[in-house]
């Protein structure tokens, strides 16, 4: 039940629990309890909304920054990751295998703001060896959802 | 001028769905729960394999029976799913959808005047195919009190000395009925005792919501007297690819293959390559789609219960078959009125046989959003009818 519940609310966290209980063939109270447990255990970490900012008049710029760092003795990458994620404009920090160490995503109002952050704040941190900033030009698909696509049922309307 | 037409064709009634189709297509903004195919696109990796085969220039005929690797995958699949063995070499061949397999099986097995038992409500093709093959269709009315399963008693009562073939359309379109192990064992006894053959259309085999699907060929003594029909349309959402298959003892497939060879040559090559991918790597897709259907199925059953609409719980395919007898209207009247007043299209049960009278086929191969709106409208409609001011 847990896995199914998670995969359902991962797709739609606003789904009506009564309806979800019917669809899953479970009791609503069991779902409520399970959700509370999942939150308690820190498995559900938050409920977010997927917004296509492009369609608003609000300017938003997203950048992906590859960061190479010198790991610290006894700490690995944890300390430096923490230094970075404390900035509120940083939306995610991942430790990555391969050509660089950390992948940082950043949201800002303009290119200037983001480049300012990278040059003033990020690059100046002690253990950082280098950064490479990639600006996102267009989002086609985000969190498993295709943006700008309306579902159209093109099947024949009546078939045996 | 004399008639250019064959008498046999003239005796066949046009599909009951056609009239309904004409009304629906003329209306705008109709929510259609009348569709007998998945609402999902074919999973991308399967489509990709079809595209790749085109890029590689695999655009020629395959052998009549189909690609060797596809037949081998089908054999592995049947072993994996039903635990039965078919030789890919001479007991399996690939058809243009399950529909072709139905037609070819009838033509290969029936002599003029021999009777085919067809349980109804069921898919629209069996009866005309039987007639075109020169056989005589004999209808068995399935009963709501048996959850539209075929019972040994109903079967036995329809057998004459001319009976040769029994069609087994389970999991069933339009009722959503299934046959479980013990149901199959009971009818298998009758079939063997009367030396009959079976055409088992198991196109919805992947879509069952109770125990896993049991095939009649799993019952001892039945594989040698059964033509097993299945395909890719429903399980893998591949209706437009037109690909199915038939499995039977060599004695039967050899003759079926002759008809297939002369009428069809071979099933579409692109589809066959895509189907290999479906069987090799498509299990998870099937499970995911099945889970979505199951959620909608539960939602529908709950909605019927809330509005007090009688419906036995369907455990197969993606249809529910609620009863509307309480309203004193025919299925056709109900469906037409509902369509005109609420703009939701559902197929009258009579499109699948006379004994579908008093029932409607509701397809839940449709988005939850659509199903929600449709059930709200059905609930309003039903309430109006009950008040008597509908």
Interface residues (C-beta under 8 A of the other chain):
Chain A: X4 X19 X22 X23 X24 X25 X151 X153 X155 X156 X157 X158 X159 X160
Chain B: X15 X17 X20 X21 X24 X25 X30 X32 X34 X35 X36 X37 X39 X123 X124 X125 X173 X291 X295 X296 X298 X299 X302 X345 X347 X351 X352 X366 X367 X368
